[in-house]
Amino acid sequence: MDLQMPEMNGIDVLIAIRSEFPDARIIVLTTYAGDALCKRAMKAGAQAYMLKGNVRKDLLDTIRAVRAGRKFIHAEVAAELATHAADDFLSEREIEVLSLIARAIRTSWSPIS
């Protein structure tokens, strides 16, 4: 699912699909690395959020992870989420752990369960 489409934005389409097909597994494939859109997409029911620039490297692994019931957020976006996680009142240790996870994913991709 792309986030920018001509008739309807991807978040609205995601919500519509999930309301009719609650078991649908949807991967957001986008150029938007911002954490706000990722949060909205994941809250709307996406199982994965990946950047188009990493399709060749990560697409098959992401599809397999989602099919197995796991979630995936691209490392660059996960790092951005970790940076702004303090806005949601996470402890310093929780932010540190999220940053370490994002760094580890960047160096060696593995799906997050």
Beta strands, then each sheet from edge to edge (+ up, - down):
strand 1: 27-30
strand 2: 48-51
strand 3: 72-73
sheet 1: 1+ 2+ 3+
end
